[in-house]
């Protein structure tokens, strides 16, 4: 009896337990902004600018862990993410020192593109409280939907 029950519960020879596989797509994120600190930041924003550190992204599908963006001097930052879940609403936030006078954490609220589609700030993300961010979904072919 034990053998009969265990054979029903275990996969057959050569079979593997079924697990849903999530397909992913490649998304290129571009933030158009100066790669050097703005000289006109007010003194009240300097602590935030120092705290923001290197310009970085916090993607939801990576548990909002910080990932640095690559500067492309002198006018933008970029990153290509190969693991964005397909047909799933995801979100992310970008933090940049030059936005410290507009947002107390340096969260970016404009000049962000995903696969060449201009994004609008349309969600909040966890951080130091709720911080402005972007939400989108991507198809397997890389089409962005906001």
N, C-alpha and C positions, 0 to 999 in steps of 0.2 A: 504494500500500500504506500509506504514512504517513497519507494522508487517511482511509482506511478504519479504521485503528486509532484515530486521534484522534477520529473521529466516534463510535466505540463508547465511548470514555472520557469524552467531554464531554457535559454535559447538552444536551438538544435545545432548540431555539428556544422561549423562553418558560418552559422548565423551570429549576428551580434545584436545586443540589445538595441532596440530602436531609440534613437534620440533625435529630436528635431534639429535640423541644421539650419542655421540662420545665414542667408547669403548676405554679402557685404558689397559695397561699391567704393570706388575711389572718389574722394571729394577734395578739391583744391580750394583752400581758404586763403583769401587775400585781404589784408587790412591795409588800406592806403593811408599812411601816416608817416610822419617824419621818423627816421631811425636815430635821430639825436634829440636830446632833451631841448624842449622849447626854452629859450632864454627869457620869455615873458611870463613864465608861471609865477603867480603871486606867492609871496612868502607863506601864506596860509596853506598852500598846496604842496609845499616841498616835502613835508613828512610823508604824505601820501605817495608822492612821486618816488621817494626813496624806498618806501615799503612795497610799491608795485614791482620793483625789480625789473628783470628782463621781460619784455613784452611776451605774453603767453596766452594760451587758450585752455579752457576748462571744458572738455566735452562730456556730455551726460553718459554716453555709452562706455566711458572710461572712469566712471564714478566721480566725475568732475576733477580728476587729478590734473595738476598743471603740467602743460607741455610747452616748451619754448617755441616761439615762432622764429623763423629765419629772416634776419634783416636782408633786404635787397636795397642797398644804399641808392639813393638817399630818401626814397619816397614810399616804401612799402615793406610789409612783412608777409611771409607766405609759409604755408605748410600744406603738405599733401597727406591726407589721412586715408589709408587703404582699408580701414575696418569699420566704415560707417554702415550700420544696419540698413538694409533695403526696405522700402515701404513701411518704415516705422518713424513716427515723430520723434526726433531727437532735438536736443538743445545744446547750446554752448555759450560761453562768455569769453570775451577777450579783455585782458587788462593791460593797460599801457600807461606809462608815467605821464604822458602828455595830456591825458584826460583827467588828471587829478584835480583840476580846477572846475570840472564839470560834474564829476562824480567822486564822492569821498573815498572810493576804492580804486579809482582809475578804470572802471568798467567803460568799455567803448560802446558808443551808441549810434555810430554812423561810419560810412566808408568801408563796409565789410561786404565781401563777395564770396559766393560759393559756386564753383564751376562757372565763373563769369556772370553770375546772376547777382545783382545788387540786392542785399538783404535789408529788411527794415527791422529795427529793434521791436520784437513782438512777444517777449516772454521775460520772466525773471528766472534767475538761477540761484542756487544756494551758494553762499560765500560768507561775507560778513553781513549777515542778514540777507534779504532778497536783493540780488544785484541784476541790473538790466542785461539781457542776453538775446539770443536769436534762436528760433525754432524752425525746423524744416524737415522734409522727408526727401529721400532720393530714390530714384528708380534704379534698377540694375544697370541701365545704360548711362546713368549719371545725370538724368534730368532732375533739377531741383524744384521742389514745390514748397511754398511758404504757407 
